[in-house]
Amino acid sequence: MRAAVSSIVRVLGIFALIAAVFFAGLMFGALRERVLYEFPMNERTAAGVDEAADRQSQAPAAPPQVAIGQTALEARRVALEKKIFGGRRAPAEPMVDPLVVGDFVSGFLGAEAFNTYYRDVFRDRKLRVEQVSGRFPEIGGYEWKSILIRQGKGVPAGLFLYHQGHDGDAFAFRAPNVVIRTMLERGYDVAVFSMPGIGWNRIGGNRIKTWDGWGYLADDRDEGHNLFAMIDTGAGHFIKFFVEPVLATLDLALSRQRYASVIMAGHSGGGWTTTVAAALDPRIDVSVSYAGTLPFFARRTRGDRGDAEQTDPSFYRDFPYPLLYELASGGGDRRRVHYQVFHSEDSCCFDGKSVAAFERYLHDRGHRPGRDLRVVVLRGKGHFVVSDAILDIIGHVGAAEARRLSGHTSESLRRQPEGNSPQ
């Protein structure tokens, strides 16, 4: 009898082992279906950065031996600041207007979005909302705006910045609302941004100082960004119109609260803004650019080319994209991480084939695996659809990474269901 029972136990053990292997294979396969490849790298080099725009030579480049040191990296960051602002940028003192929940809902969020995503978290965490705003002397009567949502209970876990792209404002789409709500639930203060001329930052009927004199360049239906290249910015660059709202809001938040971590994420044009803002400001610990940028040599389709802020030669001649990635992932007092995330079949721009050219560039120049800059391609279609995998990276991996970098215990990554989520 005992021998029979022992035999049954052995058989059941074998079946259990087979089942475990099977389900492990399913989980691994699901992950592989999600992530086509990830190319993390470290020790990017001065030679590689300086050759960022040069894909003309067919001769293979010898792996460079000298990495950019911290001193040289910070010198380039100072040069970037002077290029954009015409000198060293002083901390901003933006205008701040507290908003009652009703005004926030009617003026920015909308009742449907509030009831769907935010009602419970506003009640449970006693959230407070402020409208942050500022002005540019070159654009008469125009005020940029951002929304800062602050925790009302306890010490914030960190600060999360979310920047929407060319589609409009973040509160109009499902995926950004889910990401913002997730970070609020995790105890983060959250700042939300819209691009200049889009959403709540529309420019219409404003007198603008052009290189030829004052005039009117836009009506309230104009969402193009090429007009910014015509604005007289003196010794600075028109990219300041895109990044100053982020840095000014960050100045305000950090003047009130010392955060354990600062995370920024953006989609499309907001992803581009995330890269440039993180390159400028080492206070941003973790930055996630989704479908936001690629170096020029990897822009193989018409959709990859972007607006003037992404392509202006007077700027990128001095600060090519690989240098911006270097700056976004290095420097500062703490270790920093910069993610570049793409869809394999993006219907707008920066699809898997374009990203592959960037991957080859990294390999050709001897970049070695590391944890500072991560290039991830996710299996998925569409540009105006953000998959659950993206929400994982922005809402979970980014938060866990920031906590780990700040000396906190990182939590396990909770996987969400497969498939894409409409914005």
Secondary structure, DSSP 8 states (H G I E B T S, - for coil): -HHHHHHHHHHHHHHHHHHHHHHHHHHHHHHHHHEEEEEEEE--BHHHHHTTT-----S-------B--HHHHHHHHHHHHHHHHSS-------EEEEE-HHHHIIIII-HHHIIIIIHHHHHHHT-EEEEEEEE-TTBTT-EEEEEEEE-SSS--SEEEEEE--TTS-GGGSHHHHHHHHHHHHTTEEEEEE--TTSGGG---S-EEEETTEEEE---TT---SGGGGGB--TTS-TTHHHHHHHHHHHHHHHHH---S-EEEEEETHHHHHHHHHHHH-TT--EEEEES----GGG--SGGGS--HHHH-HHHHTTS-HHHHHHHHHS-SSS--EEEEEEEEE-SSS--HHHHHHHHHHHHHTT-EEEEEEEEEEEEEE-SSEEEHHHHHIIIIIHHHHHHHHTTS---------SSEEE-
